[in-house]
């Protein structure tokens, strides 16, 4: 358990260091993206519209994805999952 915690902590720190832009890239950007992006910043309003639309779509499907992962709901004995599990247990 301690190894998992150390791995998660080190991953967090490494990703936070890599997520900030260098001084050269941050100079000519809008204030919103000055420290967080490398390269060219969004060129117009449509770029922001596209990003916001994709973010809304992603975050609106997140609860459904988590629900399917945490409580799958395949409880029927005829479900194919149960056939595969029973074959693995019996060595067929």
Residue pairs with C-beta under 8 A, 6 or more apart in sequence:
19 36
20 35
20 36
21 29
21 34
21 35
21 36
21 37
21 38
22 38
25 37
25 38
25 39
26 34
26 35
28 41
29 37
29 41
30 41
30 42
33 41
33 42
42 48
42 51
74 81
74 82
76 82
